[in-house]
């Protein structure tokens, strides 16, 4: 069985604020958080735009 480390890493307030801001602005999609050595190093947002059939055929 793998050895599980239970170290606690803190996330800076500005990084948390940016994650919250990005999440608040996504209606459909995903937010990927890249972590290296316990630190957030990158956020990648993928947003989807969708149109229903009734909107396309007006």
PDB file of N, CA, C and O in Angstrom:
ATOM      1  N   UNK A   1       0.844  -1.188   0.000  1.00  0.00           N
ATOM      2  CA  UNK A   1       0.000   0.000   0.000  1.00  0.00           C
ATOM      3  C   UNK A   1       0.882   1.242   0.000  1.00  0.00           C
ATOM      4  O   UNK A   1       1.926   1.266   0.653  1.00  0.00           O
ATOM      5  N   UNK A   2       0.475   2.249  -0.715  1.00  0.00           N
ATOM      6  CA  UNK A   2       1.250   3.482  -0.837  1.00  0.00           C
ATOM      7  C   UNK A   2       1.291   4.236   0.483  1.00  0.00           C
ATOM      8  O   UNK A   2       0.330   4.222   1.253  1.00  0.00           O
ATOM      9  N   UNK A   3       2.394   4.880   0.728  1.00  0.00           N
ATOM     10  CA  UNK A   3       2.546   5.712   1.916  1.00  0.00           C
ATOM     11  C   UNK A   3       1.858   7.049   1.659  1.00  0.00           C
ATOM     12  O   UNK A   3       2.238   7.763   0.732  1.00  0.00           O
ATOM     13  N   UNK A   4       0.873   7.395   2.444  1.00  0.00           N
ATOM     14  CA  UNK A   4       0.107   8.623   2.254  1.00  0.00           C
ATOM     15  C   UNK A   4       0.633   9.699   3.197  1.00  0.00           C
ATOM     16  O   UNK A   4       0.656   9.524   4.415  1.00  0.00           O
ATOM     17  N   UNK A   5       1.053  10.814   2.609  1.00  0.00           N
ATOM     18  CA  UNK A   5       1.531  11.941   3.409  1.00  0.00           C
ATOM     19  C   UNK A   5       0.360  12.848   3.730  1.00  0.00           C
ATOM     20  O   UNK A   5      -0.415  13.209   2.844  1.00  0.00           O
ATOM     21  N   UNK A   6       0.231  13.212   4.976  1.00  0.00           N
ATOM     22  CA  UNK A   6      -0.877  14.086   5.372  1.00  0.00           C
ATOM     23  C   UNK A   6      -0.343  15.464   5.738  1.00  0.00           C
ATOM     24  O   UNK A   6      -0.703  16.035   6.767  1.00  0.00           O
ATOM     25  N   UNK A   7       0.527  15.987   4.868  1.00  0.00           N
ATOM     26  CA  UNK A   7       1.056  17.322   5.097  1.00  0.00           C
ATOM     27  C   UNK A   7       0.007  18.343   4.705  1.00  0.00           C
ATOM     28  O   UNK A   7      -0.747  18.140   3.753  1.00  0.00           O
ATOM     29  N   UNK A   8      -0.037  19.427   5.434  1.00  0.00           N
ATOM     30  CA  UNK A   8      -0.994  20.494   5.134  1.00  0.00           C
ATOM     31  C   UNK A   8      -0.275  21.613   4.399  1.00  0.00           C
ATOM     32  O   UNK A   8       0.694  22.181   4.903  1.00  0.00           O
ATOM     33  N   UNK A   9      -0.758  21.923   3.204  1.00  0.00           N
ATOM     34  CA  UNK A   9      -0.204  23.023   2.423  1.00  0.00           C
ATOM     35  C   UNK A   9      -1.209  24.160   2.439  1.00  0.00           C
ATOM     36  O   UNK A   9      -2.406  23.940   2.253  1.00  0.00           O
ATOM     37  N   UNK A  10      -0.731  25.357   2.658  1.00  0.00           N
ATOM     38  CA  UNK A  10      -1.643  26.502   2.648  1.00  0.00           C
ATOM     39  C   UNK A  10      -1.700  27.094   1.246  1.00  0.00           C
ATOM     40  O   UNK A  10      -0.728  27.053   0.492  1.00  0.00           O
ATOM     41  N   UNK A  11      -2.852  27.640   0.924  1.00  0.00           N
ATOM     42  CA  UNK A  11      -3.053  28.300  -0.366  1.00  0.00           C
ATOM     43  C   UNK A  11      -3.184  29.787  -0.097  1.00  0.00           C
ATOM     44  O   UNK A  11      -3.958  30.203   0.765  1.00  0.00           O
ATOM     45  N   UNK A  12      -2.439  30.577  -0.826  1.00  0.00           N
ATOM     46  CA  UNK A  12      -2.446  32.023  -0.614  1.00  0.00           C
ATOM     47  C   UNK A  12      -3.823  32.602  -0.888  1.00  0.00           C
ATOM     48  O   UNK A  12      -4.562  32.104  -1.738  1.00  0.00           O
ATOM     49  N   UNK A  13      -4.159  33.654  -0.163  1.00  0.00           N
ATOM     50  CA  UNK A  13      -5.475  34.277  -0.280  1.00  0.00           C
ATOM     51  C   UNK A  13      -5.773  34.767  -1.698  1.00  0.00           C
ATOM     52  O   UNK A  13      -6.904  34.648  -2.169  1.00  0.00           O
ATOM     53  N   UNK A  14      -4.766  35.315  -2.378  1.00  0.00           N
ATOM     54  CA  UNK A  14      -5.011  35.811  -3.739  1.00  0.00           C
ATOM     55  C   UNK A  14      -5.292  34.671  -4.703  1.00  0.00           C
ATOM     56  O   UNK A  14      -6.062  34.844  -5.648  1.00  0.00           O
ATOM     57  N   UNK A  15      -4.685  33.509  -4.488  1.00  0.00           N
ATOM     58  CA  UNK A  15      -4.946  32.349  -5.330  1.00  0.00           C
ATOM     59  C   UNK A  15      -6.365  31.843  -5.076  1.00  0.00           C
ATOM     60  O   UNK A  15      -7.092  31.538  -6.022  1.00  0.00           O
ATOM     61  N   UNK A  16      -6.759  31.751  -3.812  1.00  0.00           N
ATOM     62  CA  UNK A  16      -8.127  31.338  -3.482  1.00  0.00           C
ATOM     63  C   UNK A  16      -9.155  32.308  -4.057  1.00  0.00           C
ATOM     64  O   UNK A  16     -10.198  31.892  -4.560  1.00  0.00           O
ATOM     65  N   UNK A  17      -8.856  33.588  -3.981  1.00  0.00           N
ATOM     66  CA  UNK A  17      -9.771  34.597  -4.529  1.00  0.00           C
ATOM     67  C   UNK A  17      -9.919  34.424  -6.039  1.00  0.00           C
ATOM     68  O   UNK A  17     -11.019  34.562  -6.572  1.00  0.00           O
ATOM     69  N   UNK A  18      -8.820  34.124  -6.730  1.00  0.00           N
ATOM     70  CA  UNK A  18      -8.883  33.929  -8.184  1.00  0.00           C
ATOM     71  C   UNK A  18      -9.664  32.665  -8.526  1.00  0.00           C
ATOM     72  O   UNK A  18     -10.432  32.660  -9.488  1.00  0.00           O
ATOM     73  N   UNK A  19      -9.483  31.602  -7.763  1.00  0.00           N
ATOM     74  CA  UNK A  19     -10.244  30.369  -7.992  1.00  0.00           C
ATOM     75  C   UNK A  19     -11.732  30.641  -7.812  1.00  0.00           C
ATOM     76  O   UNK A  19     -12.541  30.202  -8.628  1.00  0.00           O
ATOM     77  N   UNK A  20     -12.103  31.360  -6.755  1.00  0.00           N
ATOM     78  CA  UNK A  20     -13.508  31.710  -6.523  1.00  0.00           C
ATOM     79  C   UNK A  20     -14.061  32.573  -7.651  1.00  0.00           C
ATOM     80  O   UNK A  20     -15.196  32.376  -8.084  1.00  0.00           O
ATOM     81  N   UNK A  21     -13.269  33.522  -8.127  1.00  0.00           N
ATOM     82  CA  UNK A  21     -13.697  34.423  -9.207  1.00  0.00           C
ATOM     83  C   UNK A  21     -13.949  33.625 -10.491  1.00  0.00           C
ATOM     84  O   UNK A  21     -14.953  33.831 -11.174  1.00  0.00           O
ATOM     85  N   UNK A  22     -13.037  32.726 -10.803  1.00  0.00           N
ATOM     86  CA  UNK A  22     -13.195  31.919 -12.011  1.00  0.00           C
ATOM     87  C   UNK A  22     -14.408  31.002 -11.915  1.00  0.00           C
ATOM     88  O   UNK A  22     -15.152  30.860 -12.885  1.00  0.00           O
ATOM     89  N   UNK A  23     -14.617  30.377 -10.757  1.00  0.00           N
ATOM     90  CA  UNK A  23     -15.774  29.505 -10.570  1.00  0.00           C
ATOM     91  C   UNK A  23     -17.086  30.270 -10.672  1.00  0.00           C
ATOM     92  O   UNK A  23     -18.065  29.764 -11.221  1.00  0.00           O
ATOM     93  N   UNK A  24     -17.102  31.476 -10.149  1.00  0.00           N
ATOM     94  CA  UNK A  24     -18.320  32.286 -10.173  1.00  0.00           C
ATOM     95  C   UNK A  24     -18.706  32.695 -11.593  1.00  0.00           C
ATOM     96  O   UNK A  24     -19.870  32.988 -11.863  1.00  0.00           O
ATOM     97  N   UNK A  25     -17.725  32.714 -12.502  1.00  0.00           N
ATOM     98  CA  UNK A  25     -17.969  33.176 -13.865  1.00  0.00           C
ATOM     99  C   UNK A  25     -18.153  32.061 -14.885  1.00  0.00           C
ATOM    100  O   UNK A  25     -18.249  32.335 -16.082  1.00  0.00           O
ATOM    101  N   UNK A  26     -18.204  30.815 -14.440  1.00  0.00           N
ATOM    102  CA  UNK A  26     -18.418  29.700 -15.365  1.00  0.00           C
ATOM    103  C   UNK A  26     -19.850  29.215 -15.233  1.00  0.00           C
ATOM    104  O   UNK A  26     -20.309  28.900 -14.135  1.00  0.00           O
ATOM    105  N   UNK A  27     -20.559  29.155 -16.363  1.00  0.00           N
ATOM    106  CA  UNK A  27     -21.895  28.586 -16.340  1.00  0.00           C
ATOM    107  C   UNK A  27     -21.858  27.126 -16.769  1.00  0.00           C
ATOM    108  O   UNK A  27     -22.518  26.282 -16.163  1.00  0.00           O
ATOM    109  N   UNK A  28     -21.092  26.827 -17.809  1.00  0.00           N
ATOM    110  CA  UNK A  28     -20.894  25.463 -18.289  1.00  0.00           C
ATOM    111  C   UNK A  28     -19.424  25.306 -18.608  1.00  0.00           C
ATOM    112  O   UNK A  28     -18.874  26.098 -19.373  1.00  0.00           O
ATOM    113  N   UNK A  29     -18.785  24.322 -18.054  1.00  0.00           N
ATOM    114  CA  UNK A  29     -17.382  24.094 -18.351  1.00  0.00           C
ATOM    115  C   UNK A  29     -16.654  23.521 -17.162  1.00  0.00           C
ATOM    116  O   UNK A  29     -17.241  22.838 -16.323  1.00  0.00           O
ATOM    117  N   UNK A  30     -15.363  23.806 -17.098  1.00  0.00           N
ATOM    118  CA  UNK A  30     -14.554  23.255 -16.012  1.00  0.00           C
ATOM    119  C   UNK A  30     -13.418  24.204 -15.666  1.00  0.00           C
ATOM    120  O   UNK A  30     -13.008  25.039 -16.473  1.00  0.00           O
ATOM    121  N   UNK A  31     -12.925  24.054 -14.448  1.00  0.00           N
ATOM    122  CA  UNK A  31     -11.758  24.796 -13.991  1.00  0.00           C
ATOM    123  C   UNK A  31     -10.762  23.762 -13.492  1.00  0.00           C
ATOM    124  O   UNK A  31     -11.029  23.037 -12.534  1.00  0.00           O
ATOM    125  N   UNK A  32      -9.621  23.701 -14.145  1.00  0.00           N
ATOM    126  CA  UNK A  32      -8.582  22.742 -13.774  1.00  0.00           C
ATOM    127  C   UNK A  32      -7.513  23.475 -12.970  1.00  0.00           C
ATOM    128  O   UNK A  32      -7.036  24.535 -13.374  1.00  0.00           O
ATOM    129  N   UNK A  33      -7.148  22.901 -11.838  1.00  0.00           N
ATOM    130  CA  UNK A  33      -6.144  23.502 -10.952  1.00  0.00           C
ATOM    131  C   UNK A  33      -4.913  22.612 -10.982  1.00  0.00           C
ATOM    132  O   UNK A  33      -4.968  21.455 -10.564  1.00  0.00           O
ATOM    133  N   UNK A  34      -3.807  23.145 -11.472  1.00  0.00           N
ATOM    134  CA  UNK A  34      -2.547  22.408 -11.520  1.00  0.00           C
ATOM    135  C   UNK A  34      -1.758  22.702 -10.247  1.00  0.00           C
ATOM    136  O   UNK A  34      -1.598  23.855  -9.848  1.00  0.00           O
ATOM    137  N   UNK A  35      -1.275  21.645  -9.628  1.00  0.00           N
ATOM    138  CA  UNK A  35      -0.532  21.776  -8.367  1.00  0.00           C
ATOM    139  C   UNK A  35       0.825  21.102  -8.535  1.00  0.00           C
ATOM    140  O   UNK A  35       0.913  20.004  -9.085  1.00  0.00           O
ATOM    141  N   UNK A  36       1.873  21.753  -8.066  1.00  0.00           N
ATOM    142  CA  UNK A  36       3.221  21.203  -8.092  1.00  0.00           C
ATOM    143  C   UNK A  36       3.857  21.430  -6.727  1.00  0.00           C
ATOM    144  O   UNK A  36       3.932  22.562  -6.250  1.00  0.00           O
ATOM    145  N   UNK A  37       4.307  20.364  -6.110  1.00  0.00           N
ATOM    146  CA  UNK A  37       4.914  20.447  -4.770  1.00  0.00           C
ATOM    147  C   UNK A  37       3.990  21.112  -3.764  1.00  0.00           C
ATOM    148  O   UNK A  37       4.443  21.871  -2.908  1.00  0.00           O
ATOM    149  N   UNK A  38       2.699  20.830  -3.864  1.00  0.00           N
ATOM    150  CA  UNK A  38       1.737  21.367  -2.915  1.00  0.00           C
ATOM    151  C   UNK A  38       1.351  22.816  -3.146  1.00  0.00           C
ATOM    152  O   UNK A  38       0.653  23.405  -2.321  1.00  0.00           O
ATOM    153  N   UNK A  39       1.794  23.405  -4.255  1.00  0.00           N
ATOM    154  CA  UNK A  39       1.485  24.799  -4.561  1.00  0.00           C
ATOM    155  C   UNK A  39       0.688  24.875  -5.859  1.00  0.00           C
ATOM    156  O   UNK A  39       0.986  24.174  -6.826  1.00  0.00           O
ATOM    157  N   UNK A  40      -0.324  25.731  -5.867  1.00  0.00           N
ATOM    158  CA  UNK A  40      -1.083  25.969  -7.098  1.00  0.00           C
ATOM    159  C   UNK A  40      -0.179  26.733  -8.050  1.00  0.00           C
ATOM    160  O   UNK A  40       0.345  27.794  -7.708  1.00  0.00           O
ATOM    161  N   UNK A  41       0.001  26.187  -9.249  1.00  0.00           N
ATOM    162  CA  UNK A  41       0.883  26.834 -10.223  1.00  0.00           C
ATOM    163  C   UNK A  41       0.146  27.305 -11.464  1.00  0.00           C
ATOM    164  O   UNK A  41       0.669  28.130 -12.213  1.00  0.00           O
ATOM    165  N   UNK A  42      -1.082  26.787 -11.700  1.00  0.00           N
ATOM    166  CA  UNK A  42      -1.791  27.170 -12.919  1.00  0.00           C
ATOM    167  C   UNK A  42      -3.277  26.881 -12.784  1.00  0.00           C
ATOM    168  O   UNK A  42      -3.678  25.885 -12.181  1.00  0.00           O
ATOM    169  N   UNK A  43      -4.082  27.762 -13.350  1.00  0.00           N
ATOM    170  CA  UNK A  43      -5.522  27.541 -13.485  1.00  0.00           C
ATOM    171  C   UNK A  43      -5.827  27.514 -14.975  1.00  0.00           C
ATOM    172  O   UNK A  43      -5.322  28.333 -15.743  1.00  0.00           O
ATOM    173  N   UNK A  44      -6.657  26.562 -15.365  1.00  0.00           N
ATOM    174  CA  UNK A  44      -7.066  26.488 -16.762  1.00  0.00           C
ATOM    175  C   UNK A  44      -8.583  26.375 -16.813  1.00  0.00           C
ATOM    176  O   UNK A  44      -9.167  25.432 -16.278  1.00  0.00           O
ATOM    177  N   UNK A  45      -9.212  27.347 -17.464  1.00  0.00           N
ATOM    178  CA  UNK A  45     -10.671  27.382 -17.549  1.00  0.00           C
ATOM    179  C   UNK A  45     -11.104  26.972 -18.938  1.00  0.00           C
ATOM    180  O   UNK A  45     -10.609  27.494 -19.937  1.00  0.00           O
ATOM    181  N   UNK A  46     -12.036  26.029 -18.995  1.00  0.00           N
ATOM    182  CA  UNK A  46     -12.663  25.638 -20.254  1.00  0.00           C
ATOM    183  C   UNK A  46     -14.138  25.949 -20.122  1.00  0.00           C
ATOM    184  O   UNK A  46     -14.827  25.434 -19.242  1.00  0.00           O
ATOM    185  N   UNK A  47     -14.603  26.796 -21.009  1.00  0.00           N
ATOM    186  CA  UNK A  47     -16.004  27.213 -20.942  1.00  0.00           C
ATOM    187  C   UNK A  47     -16.725  26.778 -22.206  1.00  0.00           C
ATOM    188  O   UNK A  47     -16.189  26.890 -23.309  1.00  0.00           O
ATOM    189  N   UNK A  48     -17.914  26.293 -22.042  1.00  0.00           N
ATOM    190  CA  UNK A  48     -18.719  25.824 -23.160  1.00  0.00           C
ATOM    191  C   UNK A  48     -19.819  26.844 -23.450  1.00  0.00           C
ATOM    192  O   UNK A  48     -20.406  27.425 -22.537  1.00  0.00           O
ATOM    193  N   UNK A  49     -20.076  27.041 -24.706  1.00  0.00           N
ATOM    194  CA  UNK A  49     -21.209  27.844 -25.149  1.00  0.00           C
ATOM    195  C   UNK A  49     -22.163  26.906 -25.846  1.00  0.00           C
ATOM    196  O   UNK A  49     -21.770  26.194 -26.771  1.00  0.00           O
ATOM    197  N   UNK A  50     -23.406  26.893 -25.421  1.00  0.00           N
ATOM    198  CA  UNK A  50     -24.382  25.981 -26.003  1.00  0.00           C
ATOM    199  C   UNK A  50     -25.625  26.741 -26.420  1.00  0.00           C
ATOM    200  O   UNK A  50     -26.041  27.702 -25.773  1.00  0.00           O
ATOM    201  N   UNK A  51     -26.210  26.284 -27.524  1.00  0.00           N
ATOM    202  CA  UNK A  51     -27.445  26.863 -28.006  1.00  0.00           C
ATOM    203  C   UNK A  51     -28.433  25.726 -28.194  1.00  0.00           C
ATOM    204  O   UNK A  51     -28.087  24.675 -28.735  1.00  0.00           O
ATOM    205  N   UNK A  52     -29.661  25.937 -27.748  1.00  0.00           N
ATOM    206  CA  UNK A  52     -30.706  24.937 -27.939  1.00  0.00           C
ATOM    207  C   UNK A  52     -31.241  24.991 -29.353  1.00  0.00           C
ATOM    208  O   UNK A  52     -31.020  25.974 -30.060  1.00  0.00           O
ATOM    209  N   UNK A  53     -31.942  23.953 -29.777  1.00  0.00           N
ATOM    210  CA  UNK A  53     -32.501  23.911 -31.129  1.00  0.00           C
ATOM    211  C   UNK A  53     -33.410  25.095 -31.412  1.00  0.00           C
ATOM    212  O   UNK A  53     -33.349  25.679 -32.494  1.00  0.00           O
ATOM    213  N   UNK A  54     -34.249  25.453 -30.454  1.00  0.00           N
ATOM    214  CA  UNK A  54     -35.204  26.544 -30.678  1.00  0.00           C
ATOM    215  C   UNK A  54     -34.489  27.885 -30.909  1.00  0.00           C
ATOM    216  O   UNK A  54     -35.003  28.739 -31.631  1.00  0.00           O
ATOM    217  N   UNK A  55     -33.312  28.075 -30.301  1.00  0.00           N
ATOM    218  CA  UNK A  55     -32.564  29.319 -30.487  1.00  0.00           C
ATOM    219  C   UNK A  55     -31.878  29.357 -31.853  1.00  0.00           C
ATOM    220  O   UNK A  55     -31.691  30.438 -32.411  1.00  0.00           O
ATOM    221  N   UNK A  56     -31.499  28.195 -32.403  1.00  0.00           N
ATOM    222  CA  UNK A  56     -30.805  28.150 -33.699  1.00  0.00           C
ATOM    223  C   UNK A  56     -31.747  28.346 -34.880  1.00  0.00           C
ATOM    224  O   UNK A  56     -31.316  28.802 -35.939  1.00  0.00           O
ATOM    225  N   UNK A  57     -33.015  28.013 -34.721  1.00  0.00           N
ATOM    226  CA  UNK A  57     -33.941  28.025 -35.840  1.00  0.00           C
ATOM    227  C   UNK A  57     -35.039  29.058 -35.695  1.00  0.00           C
ATOM    228  O   UNK A  57     -36.210  28.745 -35.913  1.00  0.00           O
ATOM    229  N   UNK A  58     -34.686  30.284 -35.331  1.00  0.00           N
ATOM    230  CA  UNK A  58     -35.674  31.355 -35.187  1.00  0.00           C
ATOM    231  C   UNK A  58     -36.020  31.935 -36.523  1.00  0.00           C
ATOM    232  O   UNK A  58     -36.838  32.852 -36.605  1.00  0.00           O
TER     233      UNK A  58
END
